[in-house]
Amino acid sequence: MVSVFLDAVPANLLVARAVCGDNEANNATFFCIGLLIRIRGDKKLVLNRESIERAIGRKLTENEWQSVTWNYIGVISKSAQNELVFEDSEESKVMDEYWDKRLESLKK
């Protein structure tokens, strides 16, 4: 599994929907955890800048685009002007398992 975390603000809900739509083949899903949105995919998540900009109805600043790389689980295998690719790693399997257990305990 690979995960990307965003601040839970209305625009980022639109971003999460767009990313999940673009990553259906990787079973991408998202959900809110307090003040964070966790976007999760099976083996990789591809974030397409144009798709995200369409979802929020405006261009992203460079700082906004780069901020996506601040909180993630996995490795960044591609970092380009218009696309970021996050992929699964051994470390991400352990970290995702940790998050899954924490979230299960919150549901109880």
Backbone atoms as SQL, in Angstrom:
CREATE TABLE atoms (id INTEGER PRIMARY KEY, chain TEXT, resi INTEGER, resn TEXT, atom TEXT, x REAL, y REAL, z REAL);
INSERT INTO atoms VALUES
  (1, 'A', 1, 'MET', 'N', 0.828, -1.190, 0.000),
  (2, 'A', 1, 'MET', 'CA', 0.000, 0.000, 0.000),
  (3, 'A', 1, 'MET', 'C', 0.871, 1.251, 0.000),
  (4, 'A', 2, 'VAL', 'N', 0.311, 2.293, -0.523),
  (5, 'A', 2, 'VAL', 'CA', 0.959, 3.596, -0.514),
  (6, 'A', 2, 'VAL', 'C', -0.102, 4.616, -0.113),
  (7, 'A', 3, 'SER', 'N', 0.299, 5.620, 0.653),
  (8, 'A', 3, 'SER', 'CA', -0.646, 6.630, 1.121),
  (9, 'A', 3, 'SER', 'C', -0.060, 8.022, 0.971),
  (10, 'A', 4, 'VAL', 'N', -0.945, 8.969, 0.684),
  (11, 'A', 4, 'VAL', 'CA', -0.601, 10.386, 0.655),
  (12, 'A', 4, 'VAL', 'C', -1.590, 11.069, 1.591),
  (13, 'A', 5, 'PHE', 'N', -1.092, 11.962, 2.424),
  (14, 'A', 5, 'PHE', 'CA', -1.928, 12.669, 3.395),
  (15, 'A', 5, 'PHE', 'C', -2.009, 14.149, 3.027),
  (16, 'A', 6, 'LEU', 'N', -3.216, 14.690, 3.065),
  (17, 'A', 6, 'LEU', 'CA', -3.458, 16.105, 2.791),
  (18, 'A', 6, 'LEU', 'C', -4.217, 16.711, 3.960),
  (19, 'A', 7, 'ASP', 'N', -4.111, 18.028, 4.105),
  (20, 'A', 7, 'ASP', 'CA', -4.928, 18.715, 5.105),
  (21, 'A', 7, 'ASP', 'C', -6.400, 18.561, 4.728),
  (22, 'A', 8, 'ALA', 'N', -7.240, 18.365, 5.716),
  (23, 'A', 8, 'ALA', 'CA', -8.673, 18.170, 5.475),
  (24, 'A', 8, 'ALA', 'C', -9.371, 19.520, 5.327),
  (25, 'A', 9, 'VAL', 'N', -9.231, 20.106, 4.156),
  (26, 'A', 9, 'VAL', 'CA', -9.925, 21.344, 3.804),
  (27, 'A', 9, 'VAL', 'C', -10.783, 21.039, 2.573),
  (28, 'A', 10, 'PRO', 'N', -11.837, 21.822, 2.327),
  (29, 'A', 10, 'PRO', 'CA', -12.753, 21.500, 1.227),
  (30, 'A', 10, 'PRO', 'C', -12.079, 21.283, -0.132),
  (31, 'A', 11, 'ALA', 'N', -11.124, 22.117, -0.495),
  (32, 'A', 11, 'ALA', 'CA', -10.460, 21.948, -1.797),
  (33, 'A', 11, 'ALA', 'C', -9.746, 20.604, -1.885),
  (34, 'A', 12, 'ASN', 'N', -9.173, 20.152, -0.783),
  (35, 'A', 12, 'ASN', 'CA', -8.459, 18.877, -0.805),
  (36, 'A', 12, 'ASN', 'C', -9.400, 17.676, -0.891),
  (37, 'A', 13, 'LEU', 'N', -10.651, 17.841, -0.493),
  (38, 'A', 13, 'LEU', 'CA', -11.629, 16.774, -0.727),
  (39, 'A', 13, 'LEU', 'C', -11.843, 16.593, -2.223),
  (40, 'A', 14, 'LEU', 'N', -11.876, 17.701, -2.952),
  (41, 'A', 14, 'LEU', 'CA', -11.987, 17.634, -4.413),
  (42, 'A', 14, 'LEU', 'C', -10.747, 16.983, -5.013),
  (43, 'A', 15, 'VAL', 'N', -9.582, 17.325, -4.468),
  (44, 'A', 15, 'VAL', 'CA', -8.323, 16.726, -4.918),
  (45, 'A', 15, 'VAL', 'C', -8.356, 15.219, -4.684),
  (46, 'A', 16, 'ALA', 'N', -8.772, 14.804, -3.510),
  (47, 'A', 16, 'ALA', 'CA', -8.815, 13.376, -3.178),
  (48, 'A', 16, 'ALA', 'C', -9.738, 12.620, -4.130),
  (49, 'A', 17, 'ARG', 'N', -10.895, 13.190, -4.438),
  (50, 'A', 17, 'ARG', 'CA', -11.813, 12.539, -5.383),
  (51, 'A', 17, 'ARG', 'C', -11.170, 12.400, -6.757),
  (52, 'A', 18, 'ALA', 'N', -10.484, 13.454, -7.204),
  (53, 'A', 18, 'ALA', 'CA', -9.830, 13.415, -8.517),
  (54, 'A', 18, 'ALA', 'C', -8.717, 12.372, -8.548),
  (55, 'A', 19, 'VAL', 'N', -7.894, 12.340, -7.511),
  (56, 'A', 19, 'VAL', 'CA', -6.789, 11.373, -7.454),
  (57, 'A', 19, 'VAL', 'C', -7.339, 9.947, -7.443),
  (58, 'A', 20, 'CYS', 'N', -8.376, 9.710, -6.669),
  (59, 'A', 20, 'CYS', 'CA', -8.961, 8.364, -6.623),
  (60, 'A', 20, 'CYS', 'C', -9.569, 7.985, -7.973),
  (61, 'A', 21, 'GLY', 'N', -10.191, 8.945, -8.633),
  (62, 'A', 21, 'GLY', 'CA', -10.735, 8.676, -9.964),
  (63, 'A', 21, 'GLY', 'C', -9.650, 8.315, -10.961),
  (64, 'A', 22, 'ASP', 'N', -8.521, 9.003, -10.878),
  (65, 'A', 22, 'ASP', 'CA', -7.393, 8.725, -11.773),
  (66, 'A', 22, 'ASP', 'C', -6.698, 7.411, -11.444),
  (67, 'A', 23, 'ASN', 'N', -6.878, 6.911, -10.229),
  (68, 'A', 23, 'ASN', 'CA', -6.159, 5.721, -9.764),
  (69, 'A', 23, 'ASN', 'C', -7.090, 4.550, -9.444),
  (70, 'A', 24, 'GLU', 'N', -8.186, 4.447, -10.169),
  (71, 'A', 24, 'GLU', 'CA', -9.125, 3.340, -9.939),
  (72, 'A', 24, 'GLU', 'C', -8.455, 1.984, -10.098),
  (73, 'A', 25, 'ALA', 'N', -7.530, 1.865, -11.047),
  (74, 'A', 25, 'ALA', 'CA', -6.843, 0.588, -11.290),
  (75, 'A', 25, 'ALA', 'C', -6.020, 0.146, -10.080),
  (76, 'A', 26, 'ASN', 'N', -5.635, 1.095, -9.236),
  (77, 'A', 26, 'ASN', 'CA', -4.866, 0.796, -8.022),
  (78, 'A', 26, 'ASN', 'C', -5.751, 0.783, -6.780),
  (79, 'A', 27, 'ASN', 'N', -7.067, 0.676, -6.994),
  (80, 'A', 27, 'ASN', 'CA', -8.033, 0.622, -5.886),
  (81, 'A', 27, 'ASN', 'C', -7.870, 1.786, -4.917),
  (82, 'A', 28, 'ALA', 'N', -7.677, 2.974, -5.454),
  (83, 'A', 28, 'ALA', 'CA', -7.474, 4.155, -4.615),
  (84, 'A', 28, 'ALA', 'C', -8.760, 4.529, -3.885),
  (85, 'A', 29, 'THR', 'N', -8.598, 4.860, -2.615),
  (86, 'A', 29, 'THR', 'CA', -9.702, 5.324, -1.782),
  (87, 'A', 29, 'THR', 'C', -9.194, 6.481, -0.925),
  (88, 'A', 30, 'PHE', 'N', -10.126, 7.227, -0.360),
  (89, 'A', 30, 'PHE', 'CA', -9.724, 8.270, 0.585),
  (90, 'A', 30, 'PHE', 'C', -10.723, 8.325, 1.720),
  (91, 'A', 31, 'PHE', 'N', -10.251, 8.813, 2.844),
  (92, 'A', 31, 'PHE', 'CA', -11.122, 9.053, 3.987),
  (93, 'A', 31, 'PHE', 'C', -10.454, 10.065, 4.900),
  (94, 'A', 32, 'CYS', 'N', -11.277, 10.711, 5.704),
  (95, 'A', 32, 'CYS', 'CA', -10.779, 11.736, 6.625),
  (96, 'A', 32, 'CYS', 'C', -10.414, 11.113, 7.961),
  (97, 'A', 33, 'ILE', 'N', -9.290, 11.570, 8.486),
  (98, 'A', 33, 'ILE', 'CA', -8.810, 11.167, 9.807),
  (99, 'A', 33, 'ILE', 'C', -8.568, 12.471, 10.559),
  (100, 'A', 34, 'GLY', 'N', -9.515, 12.915, 11.325),
  (101, 'A', 34, 'GLY', 'CA', -9.346, 14.183, 12.030),
  (102, 'A', 34, 'GLY', 'C', -9.112, 15.319, 11.052),
  (103, 'A', 35, 'LEU', 'N', -7.941, 15.930, 11.132),
  (104, 'A', 35, 'LEU', 'CA', -7.614, 17.061, 10.269),
  (105, 'A', 35, 'LEU', 'C', -6.837, 16.659, 9.021),
  (106, 'A', 36, 'LEU', 'N', -6.799, 15.355, 8.725),
  (107, 'A', 36, 'LEU', 'CA', -6.081, 14.860, 7.553),
  (108, 'A', 36, 'LEU', 'C', -7.009, 14.068, 6.641),
  (109, 'A', 37, 'ILE', 'N', -6.655, 14.053, 5.369),
  (110, 'A', 37, 'ILE', 'CA', -7.278, 13.168, 4.393),
  (111, 'A', 37, 'ILE', 'C', -6.211, 12.160, 3.999),
  (112, 'A', 38, 'ARG', 'N', -6.548, 10.891, 4.085),
  (113, 'A', 38, 'ARG', 'CA', -5.615, 9.842, 3.662),
  (114, 'A', 38, 'ARG', 'C', -6.094, 9.293, 2.320),
  (115, 'A', 39, 'ILE', 'N', -5.242, 9.419, 1.297),
  (116, 'A', 39, 'ILE', 'CA', -5.507, 8.828, -0.010),
  (117, 'A', 39, 'ILE', 'C', -4.624, 7.592, -0.090),
  (118, 'A', 40, 'ARG', 'N', -5.237, 6.455, -0.391),
  (119, 'A', 40, 'ARG', 'CA', -4.509, 5.192, -0.325),
  (120, 'A', 40, 'ARG', 'C', -4.705, 4.394, -1.609),
  (121, 'A', 41, 'GLY', 'N', -3.628, 3.766, -2.076),
  (122, 'A', 41, 'GLY', 'CA', -3.698, 2.917, -3.259),
  (123, 'A', 41, 'GLY', 'C', -2.927, 1.631, -3.042),
  (124, 'A', 42, 'ASP', 'N', -3.210, 0.629, -3.864),
  (125, 'A', 42, 'ASP', 'CA', -2.577, -0.680, -3.691),
  (126, 'A', 42, 'ASP', 'C', -1.067, -0.654, -3.902),
  (127, 'A', 43, 'LYS', 'N', -0.615, -0.327, -5.087),
  (128, 'A', 43, 'LYS', 'CA', 0.819, -0.389, -5.375),
  (129, 'A', 43, 'LYS', 'C', 1.420, 0.970, -5.686),
  (130, 'A', 44, 'LYS', 'N', 0.593, 1.870, -6.214),
  (131, 'A', 44, 'LYS', 'CA', 1.094, 3.212, -6.493),
  (132, 'A', 44, 'LYS', 'C', -0.060, 4.191, -6.605),
  (133, 'A', 45, 'LEU', 'N', 0.277, 5.448, -6.438),
  (134, 'A', 45, 'LEU', 'CA', -0.652, 6.553, -6.656),
  (135, 'A', 45, 'LEU', 'C', 0.017, 7.523, -7.615),
  (136, 'A', 46, 'VAL', 'N', -0.699, 7.883, -8.665),
  (137, 'A', 46, 'VAL', 'CA', -0.200, 8.855, -9.627),
  (138, 'A', 46, 'VAL', 'C', -1.023, 10.119, -9.441),
  (139, 'A', 47, 'LEU', 'N', -0.348, 11.218, -9.149),
  (140, 'A', 47, 'LEU', 'CA', -1.026, 12.499, -9.003),
  (141, 'A', 47, 'LEU', 'C', -0.740, 13.327, -10.242),
  (142, 'A', 48, 'ASN', 'N', -1.795, 13.606, -10.986),
  (143, 'A', 48, 'ASN', 'CA', -1.694, 14.365, -12.220),
  (144, 'A', 48, 'ASN', 'C', -2.108, 15.804, -11.935),
  (145, 'A', 49, 'ARG', 'N', -1.193, 16.710, -12.160),
  (146, 'A', 49, 'ARG', 'CA', -1.439, 18.117, -11.821),
  (147, 'A', 49, 'ARG', 'C', -2.647, 18.683, -12.562),
  (148, 'A', 50, 'GLU', 'N', -2.773, 18.390, -13.849),
  (149, 'A', 50, 'GLU', 'CA', -3.893, 18.924, -14.631),
  (150, 'A', 50, 'GLU', 'C', -5.233, 18.425, -14.095),
  (151, 'A', 51, 'SER', 'N', -5.289, 17.175, -13.717),
  (152, 'A', 51, 'SER', 'CA', -6.512, 16.603, -13.162),
  (153, 'A', 51, 'SER', 'C', -6.886, 17.287, -11.847),
  (154, 'A', 52, 'ILE', 'N', -5.888, 17.527, -11.013),
  (155, 'A', 52, 'ILE', 'CA', -6.126, 18.200, -9.734),
  (156, 'A', 52, 'ILE', 'C', -6.585, 19.635, -9.963),
  (157, 'A', 53, 'GLU', 'N', -5.946, 20.324, -10.902),
  (158, 'A', 53, 'GLU', 'CA', -6.332, 21.711, -11.189),
  (159, 'A', 53, 'GLU', 'C', -7.750, 21.791, -11.740),
  (160, 'A', 54, 'ARG', 'N', -8.140, 20.830, -12.564),
  (161, 'A', 54, 'ARG', 'CA', -9.532, 20.784, -13.051),
  (162, 'A', 54, 'ARG', 'C', -10.499, 20.595, -11.885),
  (163, 'A', 55, 'ALA', 'N', -10.121, 19.731, -10.958),
  (164, 'A', 55, 'ALA', 'CA', -11.003, 19.434, -9.819),
  (165, 'A', 55, 'ALA', 'C', -11.244, 20.656, -8.939),
  (166, 'A', 56, 'ILE', 'N', -10.199, 21.459, -8.726),
  (167, 'A', 56, 'ILE', 'CA', -10.359, 22.621, -7.838),
  (168, 'A', 56, 'ILE', 'C', -10.694, 23.902, -8.596),
  (169, 'A', 57, 'GLY', 'N', -10.640, 23.846, -9.919),
  (170, 'A', 57, 'GLY', 'CA', -11.048, 24.989, -10.732),
  (171, 'A', 57, 'GLY', 'C', -10.042, 26.112, -10.821),
  (172, 'A', 58, 'ARG', 'N', -8.776, 25.812, -10.572),
  (173, 'A', 58, 'ARG', 'CA', -7.734, 26.834, -10.699),
  (174, 'A', 58, 'ARG', 'C', -6.369, 26.166, -10.790),
  (175, 'A', 59, 'LYS', 'N', -5.377, 26.962, -11.169),
  (176, 'A', 59, 'LYS', 'CA', -3.995, 26.476, -11.229),
  (177, 'A', 59, 'LYS', 'C', -3.427, 26.358, -9.818),
  (178, 'A', 60, 'LEU', 'N', -2.551, 25.377, -9.624),
  (179, 'A', 60, 'LEU', 'CA', -1.834, 25.235, -8.361),
  (180, 'A', 60, 'LEU', 'C', -0.584, 26.100, -8.372),
  (181, 'A', 61, 'THR', 'N', -0.239, 26.658, -7.237),
  (182, 'A', 61, 'THR', 'CA', 1.053, 27.328, -7.123),
  (183, 'A', 61, 'THR', 'C', 2.125, 26.246, -6.989),
  (184, 'A', 62, 'GLU', 'N', 3.361, 26.622, -7.201),
  (185, 'A', 62, 'GLU', 'CA', 4.451, 25.648, -7.045),
  (186, 'A', 62, 'GLU', 'C', 4.510, 25.124, -5.613),
  (187, 'A', 63, 'ASN', 'N', 4.295, 26.001, -4.641),
  (188, 'A', 63, 'ASN', 'CA', 4.302, 25.560, -3.240),
  (189, 'A', 63, 'ASN', 'C', 3.192, 24.552, -2.965),
  (190, 'A', 64, 'GLU', 'N', 2.008, 24.784, -3.518),
  (191, 'A', 64, 'GLU', 'CA', 0.904, 23.838, -3.329),
  (192, 'A', 64, 'GLU', 'C', 1.238, 22.487, -3.958),
  (193, 'A', 65, 'TRP', 'N', 1.793, 22.511, -5.161),
  (194, 'A', 65, 'TRP', 'CA', 2.143, 21.271, -5.848),
  (195, 'A', 65, 'TRP', 'C', 3.211, 20.505, -5.067),
  (196, 'A', 66, 'GLN', 'N', 4.209, 21.197, -4.591),
  (197, 'A', 66, 'GLN', 'CA', 5.287, 20.542, -3.852),
  (198, 'A', 66, 'GLN', 'C', 4.832, 20.072, -2.472),
  (199, 'A', 67, 'SER', 'N', 3.824, 20.714, -1.907),
  (200, 'A', 67, 'SER', 'CA', 3.370, 20.342, -0.562),
  (201, 'A', 67, 'SER', 'C', 2.792, 18.932, -0.510),
  (202, 'A', 68, 'VAL', 'N', 2.396, 18.390, -1.648),
  (203, 'A', 68, 'VAL', 'CA', 1.872, 17.026, -1.690),
  (204, 'A', 68, 'VAL', 'C', 2.931, 16.029, -1.231),
  (205, 'A', 69, 'THR', 'N', 4.189, 16.380, -1.390),
  (206, 'A', 69, 'THR', 'CA', 5.276, 15.452, -1.043),
  (207, 'A', 69, 'THR', 'C', 5.669, 15.528, 0.428),
  (208, 'A', 70, 'TRP', 'N', 4.983, 16.323, 1.225),
  (209, 'A', 70, 'TRP', 'CA', 5.358, 16.482, 2.630),
  (210, 'A', 70, 'TRP', 'C', 4.950, 15.304, 3.497),
  (211, 'A', 71, 'ASN', 'N', 3.791, 14.727, 3.247),
  (212, 'A', 71, 'ASN', 'CA', 3.272, 13.642, 4.089),
  (213, 'A', 71, 'ASN', 'C', 2.808, 12.480, 3.220),
  (214, 'A', 72, 'TYR', 'N', 3.626, 11.457, 3.172),
  (215, 'A', 72, 'TYR', 'CA', 3.267, 10.286, 2.378),
  (216, 'A', 72, 'TYR', 'C', 3.928, 9.050, 2.965),
  (217, 'A', 73, 'ILE', 'N', 3.410, 7.893, 2.574),
  (218, 'A', 73, 'ILE', 'CA', 4.000, 6.615, 2.948),
  (219, 'A', 73, 'ILE', 'C', 4.310, 5.892, 1.646),
  (220, 'A', 74, 'GLY', 'N', 5.552, 5.548, 1.441),
  (221, 'A', 74, 'GLY', 'CA', 6.008, 4.912, 0.211),
  (222, 'A', 74, 'GLY', 'C', 7.253, 5.624, -0.270),
  (223, 'A', 75, 'VAL', 'N', 7.509, 5.544, -1.558),
  (224, 'A', 75, 'VAL', 'CA', 8.641, 6.251, -2.150),
  (225, 'A', 75, 'VAL', 'C', 8.139, 7.056, -3.342),
  (226, 'A', 76, 'ILE', 'N', 8.795, 8.167, -3.595),
  (227, 'A', 76, 'ILE', 'CA', 8.470, 8.959, -4.779),
  (228, 'A', 76, 'ILE', 'C', 9.337, 8.419, -5.908),
  (229, 'A', 77, 'SER', 'N', 8.699, 7.818, -6.916),
  (230, 'A', 77, 'SER', 'CA', 9.461, 7.262, -8.031),
  (231, 'A', 77, 'SER', 'C', 9.528, 8.222, -9.212),
  (232, 'A', 78, 'LYS', 'N', 8.664, 9.233, -9.211),
  (233, 'A', 78, 'LYS', 'CA', 8.709, 10.250, -10.261),
  (234, 'A', 78, 'LYS', 'C', 8.227, 11.566, -9.676),
  (235, 'A', 79, 'SER', 'N', 9.000, 12.599, -9.915),
  (236, 'A', 79, 'SER', 'CA', 8.629, 13.938, -9.470),
  (237, 'A', 79, 'SER', 'C', 8.856, 14.888, -10.637),
  (238, 'A', 80, 'ALA', 'N', 7.774, 15.242, -11.303),
  (239, 'A', 80, 'ALA', 'CA', 7.865, 16.108, -12.472),
  (240, 'A', 80, 'ALA', 'C', 6.940, 17.307, -12.289),
  (241, 'A', 81, 'GLN', 'N', 7.031, 18.222, -13.216),
  (242, 'A', 81, 'GLN', 'CA', 6.226, 19.443, -13.172),
  (243, 'A', 81, 'GLN', 'C', 4.726, 19.141, -13.176),
  (244, 'A', 82, 'ASN', 'N', 4.328, 18.083, -13.889),
  (245, 'A', 82, 'ASN', 'CA', 2.908, 17.781, -14.035),
  (246, 'A', 82, 'ASN', 'C', 2.473, 16.435, -13.473),
  (247, 'A', 83, 'GLU', 'N', 3.404, 15.694, -12.867),
  (248, 'A', 83, 'GLU', 'CA', 3.033, 14.379, -12.356),
  (249, 'A', 83, 'GLU', 'C', 3.937, 13.956, -11.206),
  (250, 'A', 84, 'LEU', 'N', 3.316, 13.404, -10.173),
  (251, 'A', 84, 'LEU', 'CA', 4.041, 12.793, -9.058),
  (252, 'A', 84, 'LEU', 'C', 3.584, 11.346, -8.957),
  (253, 'A', 85, 'VAL', 'N', 4.551, 10.440, -8.782),
  (254, 'A', 85, 'VAL', 'CA', 4.217, 9.025, -8.644),
  (255, 'A', 85, 'VAL', 'C', 4.778, 8.528, -7.319),
  (256, 'A', 86, 'PHE', 'N', 3.881, 8.018, -6.486),
  (257, 'A', 86, 'PHE', 'CA', 4.243, 7.428, -5.200),
  (258, 'A', 86, 'PHE', 'C', 4.065, 5.922, -5.338),
  (259, 'A', 87, 'GLU', 'N', 5.083, 5.149, -4.930),
  (260, 'A', 87, 'GLU', 'CA', 5.001, 3.694, -5.056),
  (261, 'A', 87, 'GLU', 'C', 5.219, 3.007, -3.718),
  (262, 'A', 88, 'ASP', 'N', 4.728, 1.791, -3.662),
  (263, 'A', 88, 'ASP', 'CA', 4.835, 0.939, -2.489),
  (264, 'A', 88, 'ASP', 'C', 6.297, 0.617, -2.189),
  (265, 'A', 89, 'SER', 'N', 6.603, 0.397, -0.922),
  (266, 'A', 89, 'SER', 'CA', 7.945, -0.016, -0.504),
  (267, 'A', 89, 'SER', 'C', 7.796, -0.922, 0.717),
  (268, 'A', 90, 'GLU', 'N', 8.865, -1.545, 1.127),
  (269, 'A', 90, 'GLU', 'CA', 8.812, -2.386, 2.330),
  (270, 'A', 90, 'GLU', 'C', 8.419, -1.555, 3.549),
  (271, 'A', 91, 'GLU', 'N', 8.992, -0.375, 3.648),
  (272, 'A', 91, 'GLU', 'CA', 8.665, 0.515, 4.767),
  (273, 'A', 91, 'GLU', 'C', 7.191, 0.915, 4.743),
  (274, 'A', 92, 'SER', 'N', 6.669, 1.184, 3.544),
  (275, 'A', 92, 'SER', 'CA', 5.276, 1.626, 3.469),
  (276, 'A', 92, 'SER', 'C', 4.314, 0.524, 3.897),
  (277, 'A', 93, 'LYS', 'N', 4.678, -0.726, 3.653),
  (278, 'A', 93, 'LYS', 'CA', 3.815, -1.829, 4.093),
  (279, 'A', 93, 'LYS', 'C', 3.682, -1.824, 5.612),
  (280, 'A', 94, 'VAL', 'N', 4.786, -1.605, 6.293),
  (281, 'A', 94, 'VAL', 'CA', 4.780, -1.566, 7.761),
  (282, 'A', 94, 'VAL', 'C', 4.000, -0.347, 8.254),
  (283, 'A', 95, 'MET', 'N', 4.259, 0.811, 7.656),
  (284, 'A', 95, 'MET', 'CA', 3.585, 2.042, 8.084),
  (285, 'A', 95, 'MET', 'C', 2.083, 1.993, 7.801),
  (286, 'A', 96, 'ASP', 'N', 1.698, 1.472, 6.643),
  (287, 'A', 96, 'ASP', 'CA', 0.272, 1.368, 6.336),
  (288, 'A', 96, 'ASP', 'C', -0.427, 0.413, 7.290),
  (289, 'A', 97, 'GLU', 'N', 0.242, -0.660, 7.646),
  (290, 'A', 97, 'GLU', 'CA', -0.323, -1.601, 8.617),
  (291, 'A', 97, 'GLU', 'C', -0.546, -0.901, 9.960),
  (292, 'A', 98, 'TYR', 'N', 0.428, -0.084, 10.358),
  (293, 'A', 98, 'TYR', 'CA', 0.309, 0.690, 11.598),
  (294, 'A', 98, 'TYR', 'C', -0.918, 1.602, 11.530),
  (295, 'A', 99, 'TRP', 'N', -1.065, 2.363, 10.439),
  (296, 'A', 99, 'TRP', 'CA', -2.197, 3.270, 10.298),
  (297, 'A', 99, 'TRP', 'C', -3.514, 2.505, 10.284),
  (298, 'A', 100, 'ASP', 'N', -3.538, 1.374, 9.597),
  (299, 'A', 100, 'ASP', 'CA', -4.768, 0.579, 9.554),
  (300, 'A', 100, 'ASP', 'C', -5.187, 0.131, 10.951),
  (301, 'A', 101, 'LYS', 'N', -4.230, -0.309, 11.751),
  (302, 'A', 101, 'LYS', 'CA', -4.538, -0.737, 13.124),
  (303, 'A', 101, 'LYS', 'C', -5.025, 0.434, 13.966),
  (304, 'A', 102, 'ARG', 'N', -4.382, 1.580, 13.817),
  (305, 'A', 102, 'ARG', 'CA', -4.812, 2.769, 14.570),
  (306, 'A', 102, 'ARG', 'C', -6.239, 3.156, 14.207),
  (307, 'A', 103, 'LEU', 'N', -6.542, 3.127, 12.927),
  (308, 'A', 103, 'LEU', 'CA', -7.880, 3.506, 12.487),
  (309, 'A', 103, 'LEU', 'C', -8.930, 2.508, 12.955),
  (310, 'A', 104, 'GLU', 'N', -8.597, 1.240, 12.958),
  (311, 'A', 104, 'GLU', 'CA', -9.522, 0.226, 13.468),
  (312, 'A', 104, 'GLU', 'C', -9.823, 0.464, 14.943),
  (313, 'A', 105, 'SER', 'N', -8.794, 0.838, 15.704),
  (314, 'A', 105, 'SER', 'CA', -9.009, 1.084, 17.134),
  (315, 'A', 105, 'SER', 'C', -9.900, 2.307, 17.358),
  (316, 'A', 106, 'LEU', 'N', -9.864, 3.271, 16.453),
  (317, 'A', 106, 'LEU', 'CA', -10.733, 4.442, 16.575),
  (318, 'A', 106, 'LEU', 'C', -12.191, 4.103, 16.295),
  (319, 'A', 107, 'LYS', 'N', -12.413, 3.113, 15.455),
  (320, 'A', 107, 'LYS', 'CA', -13.778, 2.724, 15.103),
  (321, 'A', 107, 'LYS', 'C', -14.489, 2.007, 16.240),
  (322, 'A', 108, 'LYS', 'N', -13.721, 1.452, 17.178),
  (323, 'A', 108, 'LYS', 'CA', -14.317, 0.669, 18.273),
  (324, 'A', 108, 'LYS', 'C', -14.914, 1.532, 19.340);
